[in-house]
């Protein structure tokens, strides 16, 4: 399905979010489920928590120099 009126959709989404109160428990359950799925898929599977830290540090240094 293609959205023909993006502004109307944006207004609808904004009003919908305003009408729904935040549910911390539900949001936490969603985050935990997503983390579990990522672990099941092997996204978060690292034996060594510092694995790849050199690359991260090198990128951070390059970004901070700019």
C-alpha positions in Angstrom: 0.0 0.0 0.0 1.3 3.4 -0.9 0.7 6.5 1.3 -0.9 9.2 -0.8 -1.1 11.9 1.8 2.0 11.9 4.0 0.9 14.9 6.0 -2.4 13.3 7.0 -0.6 10.2 8.0 1.9 12.2 10.1 -1.0 14.0 11.8 -2.8 10.7 12.5 0.4 9.2 14.0 1.0 12.2 16.2 -2.5 12.2 17.5 -2.4 8.5 18.1 0.8 8.7 20.1 -0.7 11.6 22.2 -3.8 9.6 22.9 -1.9 6.5 24.2 -0.3 6.8 27.7 3.2 5.4 28.0 3.3 1.9 29.4 6.7 1.3 30.9 6.1 -2.4 31.6 5.0 -3.1 28.0 7.9 -1.1 26.6 10.3 -3.0 28.8 8.8 -6.3 27.7 9.3 -5.3 24.0 12.9 -4.4 24.6 13.6 -7.7 26.4 11.9 -9.6 23.6 14.0 -7.8 20.9 17.2 -8.4 22.9 16.3 -12.1 23.2 15.6 -12.4 19.5 18.9 -10.6 18.7 20.8 -13.1 20.9 19.0 -16.0 19.3 20.0 -14.7 15.9 23.6 -14.4 17.1 23.8 -10.6 16.9 25.0 -10.1 20.5 27.0 -13.3 20.8 30.6 -12.3 21.8 32.8 -14.4 23.9 35.1 -11.5 24.7 33.3 -8.2 25.6 36.4 -6.2 24.4 36.5 -7.9 21.0 36.7 -5.2 18.4 37.4 -2.4 20.8 40.4 -1.3 18.8 38.3 -0.5 15.8 35.8 1.4 18.0 38.5 3.5 19.6 40.1 4.2 16.2 36.8 5.4 14.7 36.0 7.5 17.8 39.4 9.2 17.6 38.9 9.9 13.9 35.4 11.3 14.5 36.5 13.5 17.4 39.3 15.0 15.4 36.9 16.4 12.8 
